[in-house]
């Protein structure tokens, strides 16, 4: 019987060294440190854009309300007058919003509405991320004026 005289090769599997793992973790940390803030800044910008779009849509609904009734809802009636007929309002032809609800701002707070307004026929605003008047960046007020 003839035997194969070639040596048997063993395939050894090697794991990663601790140094290699640390290098990879540092690289991932650097990437996360660079990409993370840019990503979260974009989220803040999208919330501001959403608030502006909602204020614009609410403004159009308020204008349609005025065309039907001859006036804007009072401050006490508020934006809820866009989805439910106020008492004594005979010319109301709503609802004026598609989803039959007044949406909250992107931060979960109610939009502020005042009629007559100090800056126009009516004032419509969100206080932004912090919910306080004034501010800059994400905390800035978003208004219809």
CNS distance restraints for C-alpha pairs under 8 A (distance, minus, plus):
assign (resid  16 and name CA) (resid  20 and name CA) 6.17 0.50 0.50
assign (resid  16 and name CA) (resid  21 and name CA) 6.64 0.50 0.50
assign (resid  17 and name CA) (resid  21 and name CA) 6.43 0.50 0.50
assign (resid  18 and name CA) (resid  22 and name CA) 6.18 0.50 0.50
assign (resid  19 and name CA) (resid  23 and name CA) 6.23 0.50 0.50
assign (resid  20 and name CA) (resid  24 and name CA) 6.34 0.50 0.50
assign (resid  21 and name CA) (resid  25 and name CA) 6.17 0.50 0.50
assign (resid  22 and name CA) (resid  26 and name CA) 6.14 0.50 0.50
assign (resid  23 and name CA) (resid  27 and name CA) 6.27 0.50 0.50
assign (resid  24 and name CA) (resid  28 and name CA) 6.23 0.50 0.50
assign (resid  25 and name CA) (resid  29 and name CA) 6.05 0.50 0.50
assign (resid  26 and name CA) (resid  30 and name CA) 6.14 0.50 0.50
assign (resid  27 and name CA) (resid  31 and name CA) 6.25 0.50 0.50
assign (resid  28 and name CA) (resid  32 and name CA) 6.10 0.50 0.50
assign (resid  29 and name CA) (resid  33 and name CA) 6.02 0.50 0.50
assign (resid  30 and name CA) (resid  34 and name CA) 6.24 0.50 0.50
assign (resid  31 and name CA) (resid  35 and name CA) 5.97 0.50 0.50
assign (resid  32 and name CA) (resid  36 and name CA) 5.33 0.50 0.50
assign (resid  33 and name CA) (resid  37 and name CA) 7.03 0.50 0.50
assign (resid  34 and name CA) (resid  38 and name CA) 7.17 0.50 0.50
assign (resid  35 and name CA) (resid  39 and name CA) 6.11 0.50 0.50
assign (resid  36 and name CA) (resid  40 and name CA) 6.28 0.50 0.50
assign (resid  37 and name CA) (resid  41 and name CA) 6.04 0.50 0.50
assign (resid  38 and name CA) (resid  42 and name CA) 6.43 0.50 0.50
assign (resid  39 and name CA) (resid  43 and name CA) 6.65 0.50 0.50
assign (resid  40 and name CA) (resid  44 and name CA) 6.51 0.50 0.50
assign (resid  41 and name CA) (resid  45 and name CA) 6.38 0.50 0.50
assign (resid  42 and name CA) (resid  46 and name CA) 6.17 0.50 0.50
assign (resid  43 and name CA) (resid  47 and name CA) 6.34 0.50 0.50
assign (resid  44 and name CA) (resid  48 and name CA) 6.44 0.50 0.50
assign (resid  44 and name CA) (resid 138 and name CA) 6.17 0.50 0.50
assign (resid  45 and name CA) (resid  49 and name CA) 6.25 0.50 0.50
assign (resid  45 and name CA) (resid 138 and name CA) 7.53 0.50 0.50
assign (resid  46 and name CA) (resid  50 and name CA) 6.04 0.50 0.50
assign (resid  47 and name CA) (resid  51 and name CA) 6.20 0.50 0.50
assign (resid  47 and name CA) (resid 106 and name CA) 5.72 0.50 0.50
assign (resid  47 and name CA) (resid 107 and name CA) 7.88 0.50 0.50
assign (resid  48 and name CA) (resid  52 and name CA) 6.29 0.50 0.50
assign (resid  48 and name CA) (resid 106 and name CA) 7.82 0.50 0.50
assign (resid  48 and name CA) (resid 128 and name CA) 7.70 0.50 0.50
assign (resid  48 and name CA) (resid 138 and name CA) 7.05 0.50 0.50
assign (resid  48 and name CA) (resid 142 and name CA) 7.55 0.50 0.50
assign (resid  49 and name CA) (resid  53 and name CA) 6.17 0.50 0.50
assign (resid  50 and name CA) (resid  54 and name CA) 6.12 0.50 0.50
assign (resid  50 and name CA) (resid 106 and name CA) 6.80 0.50 0.50
assign (resid  51 and name CA) (resid  55 and name CA) 6.11 0.50 0.50
assign (resid  51 and name CA) (resid 105 and name CA) 5.89 0.50 0.50
assign (resid  51 and name CA) (resid 106 and name CA) 6.20 0.50 0.50
assign (resid  51 and name CA) (resid 126 and name CA) 7.56 0.50 0.50
assign (resid  51 and name CA) (resid 142 and name CA) 7.01 0.50 0.50
assign (resid  52 and name CA) (resid  56 and name CA) 6.14 0.50 0.50
assign (resid  52 and name CA) (resid 142 and name CA) 6.66 0.50 0.50
assign (resid  52 and name CA) (resid 143 and name CA) 7.58 0.50 0.50
assign (resid  53 and name CA) (resid  57 and name CA) 6.21 0.50 0.50
assign (resid  54 and name CA) (resid  58 and name CA) 6.04 0.50 0.50
assign (resid  54 and name CA) (resid 103 and name CA) 7.92 0.50 0.50
assign (resid  54 and name CA) (resid 105 and name CA) 7.67 0.50 0.50
assign (resid  55 and name CA) (resid  59 and name CA) 6.00 0.50 0.50
assign (resid  55 and name CA) (resid 124 and name CA) 6.96 0.50 0.50
assign (resid  55 and name CA) (resid 125 and name CA) 7.27 0.50 0.50
assign (resid  55 and name CA) (resid 143 and name CA) 7.34 0.50 0.50
assign (resid  55 and name CA) (resid 144 and name CA) 6.49 0.50 0.50
assign (resid  56 and name CA) (resid  60 and name CA) 6.37 0.50 0.50
assign (resid  56 and name CA) (resid 144 and name CA) 7.22 0.50 0.50
assign (resid  57 and name CA) (resid  61 and name CA) 6.32 0.50 0.50
assign (resid  58 and name CA) (resid  62 and name CA) 6.10 0.50 0.50
assign (resid  58 and name CA) (resid  97 and name CA) 7.81 0.50 0.50
assign (resid  59 and name CA) (resid  63 and name CA) 6.18 0.50 0.50
assign (resid  59 and name CA) (resid 124 and name CA) 7.91 0.50 0.50
assign (resid  59 and name CA) (resid 144 and name CA) 7.71 0.50 0.50
assign (resid  60 and name CA) (resid  64 and name CA) 6.26 0.50 0.50
assign (resid  61 and name CA) (resid  65 and name CA) 6.19 0.50 0.50
assign (resid  61 and name CA) (resid  82 and name CA) 6.98 0.50 0.50
assign (resid  61 and name CA) (resid  96 and name CA) 5.36 0.50 0.50
assign (resid  61 and name CA) (resid  97 and name CA) 6.49 0.50 0.50
assign (resid  62 and name CA) (resid  66 and name CA) 6.23 0.50 0.50
assign (resid  62 and name CA) (resid  72 and name CA) 6.46 0.50 0.50
assign (resid  62 and name CA) (resid  73 and name CA) 7.79 0.50 0.50
assign (resid  62 and name CA) (resid  82 and name CA) 7.15 0.50 0.50
assign (resid  62 and name CA) (resid  96 and name CA) 7.85 0.50 0.50
assign (resid  63 and name CA) (resid  67 and name CA) 6.24 0.50 0.50
assign (resid  63 and name CA) (resid  72 and name CA) 7.44 0.50 0.50
assign (resid  64 and name CA) (resid  68 and name CA) 6.32 0.50 0.50
assign (resid  64 and name CA) (resid  96 and name CA) 7.21 0.50 0.50
assign (resid  65 and name CA) (resid  69 and name CA) 6.05 0.50 0.50
assign (resid  65 and name CA) (resid  70 and name CA) 7.80 0.50 0.50
assign (resid  65 and name CA) (resid  71 and name CA) 7.40 0.50 0.50
assign (resid  65 and name CA) (resid  72 and name CA) 6.49 0.50 0.50
assign (resid  65 and name CA) (resid  73 and name CA) 7.79 0.50 0.50
assign (resid  65 and name CA) (resid  82 and name CA) 7.07 0.50 0.50
assign (resid  65 and name CA) (resid  92 and name CA) 7.18 0.50 0.50
assign (resid  65 and name CA) (resid  93 and name CA) 7.77 0.50 0.50
assign (resid  65 and name CA) (resid  94 and name CA) 7.61 0.50 0.50
assign (resid  65 and name CA) (resid  96 and name CA) 7.04 0.50 0.50
assign (resid  66 and name CA) (resid  70 and name CA) 4.89 0.50 0.50
assign (resid  66 and name CA) (resid  71 and name CA) 4.49 0.50 0.50
assign (resid  66 and name CA) (resid  72 and name CA) 4.92 0.50 0.50
assign (resid  66 and name CA) (resid  73 and name CA) 7.84 0.50 0.50
assign (resid  67 and name CA) (resid  71 and name CA) 7.38 0.50 0.50
assign (resid  68 and name CA) (resid  91 and name CA) 6.12 0.50 0.50
assign (resid  68 and name CA) (resid  92 and name CA) 6.25 0.50 0.50
assign (resid  68 and name CA) (resid  93 and name CA) 6.65 0.50 0.50
assign (resid  69 and name CA) (resid  89 and name CA) 7.57 0.50 0.50
assign (resid  69 and name CA) (resid  90 and name CA) 7.95 0.50 0.50
assign (resid  69 and name CA) (resid  91 and name CA) 5.12 0.50 0.50
assign (resid  69 and name CA) (resid  92 and name CA) 5.90 0.50 0.50
assign (resid  72 and name CA) (resid 115 and name CA) 7.22 0.50 0.50
assign (resid  72 and name CA) (resid 122 and name CA) 7.93 0.50 0.50
assign (resid  73 and name CA) (resid  77 and name CA) 5.87 0.50 0.50
assign (resid  73 and name CA) (resid  78 and name CA) 6.25 0.50 0.50
assign (resid  73 and name CA) (resid  79 and name CA) 7.41 0.50 0.50
assign (resid  73 and name CA) (resid  81 and name CA) 6.47 0.50 0.50
assign (resid  73 and name CA) (resid 115 and name CA) 7.13 0.50 0.50
assign (resid  74 and name CA) (resid  78 and name CA) 6.16 0.50 0.50
assign (resid  74 and name CA) (resid 114 and name CA) 7.41 0.50 0.50
assign (resid  74 and name CA) (resid 115 and name CA) 5.50 0.50 0.50
assign (resid  74 and name CA) (resid 116 and name CA) 7.63 0.50 0.50
assign (resid  75 and name CA) (resid 113 and name CA) 6.42 0.50 0.50
assign (resid  75 and name CA) (resid 114 and name CA) 4.92 0.50 0.50
assign (resid  75 and name CA) (resid 115 and name CA) 5.11 0.50 0.50
assign (resid  75 and name CA) (resid 116 and name CA) 7.69 0.50 0.50
assign (resid  77 and name CA) (resid  81 and name CA) 5.87 0.50 0.50
assign (resid  77 and name CA) (resid  86 and name CA) 7.11 0.50 0.50
assign (resid  78 and name CA) (resid 113 and name CA) 6.24 0.50 0.50
assign (resid  78 and name CA) (resid 114 and name CA) 7.58 0.50 0.50
assign (resid  79 and name CA) (resid  83 and name CA) 7.84 0.50 0.50
assign (resid  79 and name CA) (resid 102 and name CA) 6.83 0.50 0.50
assign (resid  79 and name CA) (resid 113 and name CA) 6.88 0.50 0.50
assign (resid  80 and name CA) (resid  84 and name CA) 6.22 0.50 0.50
assign (resid  80 and name CA) (resid 101 and name CA) 7.76 0.50 0.50
assign (resid  80 and name CA) (resid 102 and name CA) 6.57 0.50 0.50
assign (resid  81 and name CA) (resid  85 and name CA) 5.93 0.50 0.50
assign (resid  81 and name CA) (resid  86 and name CA) 5.80 0.50 0.50
assign (resid  82 and name CA) (resid  94 and name CA) 6.63 0.50 0.50
assign (resid  82 and name CA) (resid  95 and name CA) 5.71 0.50 0.50
assign (resid  82 and name CA) (resid  96 and name CA) 5.17 0.50 0.50
assign (resid  82 and name CA) (resid  97 and name CA) 6.51 0.50 0.50
assign (resid  82 and name CA) (resid 102 and name CA) 7.79 0.50 0.50
assign (resid  83 and name CA) (resid  94 and name CA) 6.45 0.50 0.50
assign (resid  83 and name CA) (resid  95 and name CA) 4.42 0.50 0.50
assign (resid  83 and name CA) (resid  96 and name CA) 6.07 0.50 0.50
assign (resid  83 and name CA) (resid  97 and name CA) 6.35 0.50 0.50
assign (resid  83 and name CA) (resid 100 and name CA) 5.23 0.50 0.50
assign (resid  83 and name CA) (resid 101 and name CA) 6.21 0.50 0.50
assign (resid  83 and name CA) (resid 102 and name CA) 7.33 0.50 0.50
assign (resid  84 and name CA) (resid  94 and name CA) 7.28 0.50 0.50
assign (resid  84 and name CA) (resid  95 and name CA) 6.39 0.50 0.50
assign (resid  85 and name CA) (resid  89 and name CA) 6.71 0.50 0.50
assign (resid  85 and name CA) (resid  92 and name CA) 6.24 0.50 0.50
assign (resid  85 and name CA) (resid  94 and name CA) 7.22 0.50 0.50
assign (resid  85 and name CA) (resid  95 and name CA) 7.82 0.50 0.50
assign (resid  86 and name CA) (resid  92 and name CA) 7.97 0.50 0.50
assign (resid  95 and name CA) (resid 100 and name CA) 6.33 0.50 0.50
assign (resid  96 and name CA) (resid 100 and name CA) 7.65 0.50 0.50
assign (resid  97 and name CA) (resid 101 and name CA) 6.90 0.50 0.50
assign (resid  97 and name CA) (resid 102 and name CA) 7.41 0.50 0.50
assign (resid 103 and name CA) (resid 110 and name CA) 7.61 0.50 0.50
assign (resid 104 and name CA) (resid 108 and name CA) 5.26 0.50 0.50
assign (resid 104 and name CA) (resid 109 and name CA) 5.33 0.50 0.50
assign (resid 104 and name CA) (resid 110 and name CA) 4.82 0.50 0.50
assign (resid 104 and name CA) (resid 111 and name CA) 6.43 0.50 0.50
assign (resid 105 and name CA) (resid 109 and name CA) 5.44 0.50 0.50
assign (resid 105 and name CA) (resid 110 and name CA) 6.03 0.50 0.50
assign (resid 105 and name CA) (resid 111 and name CA) 6.21 0.50 0.50
assign (resid 105 and name CA) (resid 126 and name CA) 6.76 0.50 0.50
assign (resid 107 and name CA) (resid 128 and name CA) 7.25 0.50 0.50
assign (resid 107 and name CA) (resid 129 and name CA) 5.96 0.50 0.50
assign (resid 109 and name CA) (resid 126 and name CA) 7.89 0.50 0.50
assign (resid 109 and name CA) (resid 131 and name CA) 7.61 0.50 0.50
assign (resid 110 and name CA) (resid 126 and name CA) 7.48 0.50 0.50
assign (resid 111 and name CA) (resid 124 and name CA) 6.79 0.50 0.50
assign (resid 111 and name CA) (resid 125 and name CA) 5.66 0.50 0.50
assign (resid 111 and name CA) (resid 126 and name CA) 5.17 0.50 0.50
assign (resid 112 and name CA) (resid 123 and name CA) 7.72 0.50 0.50
assign (resid 112 and name CA) (resid 124 and name CA) 5.58 0.50 0.50
assign (resid 112 and name CA) (resid 125 and name CA) 5.21 0.50 0.50
assign (resid 112 and name CA) (resid 126 and name CA) 6.25 0.50 0.50
assign (resid 113 and name CA) (resid 122 and name CA) 7.22 0.50 0.50
assign (resid 113 and name CA) (resid 123 and name CA) 5.64 0.50 0.50
assign (resid 113 and name CA) (resid 124 and name CA) 4.66 0.50 0.50
assign (resid 113 and name CA) (resid 125 and name CA) 6.78 0.50 0.50
assign (resid 114 and name CA) (resid 122 and name CA) 5.67 0.50 0.50
assign (resid 114 and name CA) (resid 123 and name CA) 5.10 0.50 0.50
assign (resid 114 and name CA) (resid 124 and name CA) 6.66 0.50 0.50
assign (resid 115 and name CA) (resid 121 and name CA) 6.87 0.50 0.50
assign (resid 115 and name CA) (resid 122 and name CA) 4.71 0.50 0.50
assign (resid 115 and name CA) (resid 123 and name CA) 6.64 0.50 0.50
assign (resid 116 and name CA) (resid 120 and name CA) 7.66 0.50 0.50
assign (resid 116 and name CA) (resid 121 and name CA) 5.68 0.50 0.50
assign (resid 116 and name CA) (resid 122 and name CA) 5.09 0.50 0.50
assign (resid 116 and name CA) (resid 123 and name CA) 7.46 0.50 0.50
assign (resid 117 and name CA) (resid 121 and name CA) 5.28 0.50 0.50
assign (resid 117 and name CA) (resid 122 and name CA) 3.87 0.50 0.50
assign (resid 117 and name CA) (resid 123 and name CA) 4.67 0.50 0.50
assign (resid 118 and name CA) (resid 122 and name CA) 7.22 0.50 0.50
assign (resid 118 and name CA) (resid 123 and name CA) 6.72 0.50 0.50
assign (resid 119 and name CA) (resid 123 and name CA) 6.41 0.50 0.50
assign (resid 119 and name CA) (resid 145 and name CA) 6.48 0.50 0.50
assign (resid 120 and name CA) (resid 145 and name CA) 7.20 0.50 0.50
assign (resid 123 and name CA) (resid 143 and name CA) 7.49 0.50 0.50
assign (resid 123 and name CA) (resid 144 and name CA) 6.61 0.50 0.50
assign (resid 123 and name CA) (resid 145 and name CA) 7.51 0.50 0.50
assign (resid 124 and name CA) (resid 143 and name CA) 5.86 0.50 0.50
assign (resid 124 and name CA) (resid 144 and name CA) 5.61 0.50 0.50
assign (resid 125 and name CA) (resid 141 and name CA) 6.93 0.50 0.50
assign (resid 125 and name CA) (resid 142 and name CA) 5.55 0.50 0.50
assign (resid 125 and name CA) (resid 143 and name CA) 4.29 0.50 0.50
assign (resid 125 and name CA) (resid 144 and name CA) 6.46 0.50 0.50
assign (resid 126 and name CA) (resid 131 and name CA) 7.59 0.50 0.50
assign (resid 126 and name CA) (resid 141 and name CA) 5.73 0.50 0.50
assign (resid 126 and name CA) (resid 142 and name CA) 5.22 0.50 0.50
assign (resid 126 and name CA) (resid 143 and name CA) 6.52 0.50 0.50
assign (resid 127 and name CA) (resid 131 and name CA) 4.74 0.50 0.50
assign (resid 127 and name CA) (resid 132 and name CA) 5.45 0.50 0.50
assign (resid 127 and name CA) (resid 133 and name CA) 5.52 0.50 0.50
assign (resid 127 and name CA) (resid 134 and name CA) 7.18 0.50 0.50
assign (resid 127 and name CA) (resid 139 and name CA) 7.05 0.50 0.50
assign (resid 127 and name CA) (resid 140 and name CA) 6.58 0.50 0.50
assign (resid 127 and name CA) (resid 141 and name CA) 4.38 0.50 0.50
assign (resid 127 and name CA) (resid 142 and name CA) 6.41 0.50 0.50
assign (resid 128 and name CA) (resid 132 and name CA) 7.38 0.50 0.50
assign (resid 128 and name CA) (resid 138 and name CA) 6.20 0.50 0.50
assign (resid 128 and name CA) (resid 139 and name CA) 4.84 0.50 0.50
assign (resid 128 and name CA) (resid 140 and name CA) 5.50 0.50 0.50
assign (resid 128 and name CA) (resid 141 and name CA) 5.18 0.50 0.50
assign (resid 128 and name CA) (resid 142 and name CA) 6.41 0.50 0.50
assign (resid 129 and name CA) (resid 138 and name CA) 5.61 0.50 0.50
assign (resid 129 and name CA) (resid 139 and name CA) 4.79 0.50 0.50
assign (resid 129 and name CA) (resid 140 and name CA) 7.60 0.50 0.50
assign (resid 130 and name CA) (resid 138 and name CA) 7.82 0.50 0.50
assign (resid 130 and name CA) (resid 139 and name CA) 5.16 0.50 0.50
assign (resid 131 and name CA) (resid 139 and name CA) 7.43 0.50 0.50
assign (resid 132 and name CA) (resid 139 and name CA) 7.66 0.50 0.50
assign (resid 133 and name CA) (resid 140 and name CA) 7.78 0.50 0.50
assign (resid 133 and name CA) (resid 141 and name CA) 6.54 0.50 0.50
assign (resid 134 and name CA) (resid 139 and name CA) 7.36 0.50 0.50
assign (resid 134 and name CA) (resid 140 and name CA) 5.67 0.50 0.50
assign (resid 134 and name CA) (resid 141 and name CA) 5.79 0.50 0.50
assign (resid 135 and name CA) (resid 139 and name CA) 4.95 0.50 0.50
assign (resid 135 and name CA) (resid 140 and name CA) 4.32 0.50 0.50
assign (resid 135 and name CA) (resid 141 and name CA) 6.80 0.50 0.50
assign (resid 136 and name CA) (resid 140 and name CA) 4.31 0.50 0.50
assign (resid 136 and name CA) (resid 141 and name CA) 7.90 0.50 0.50
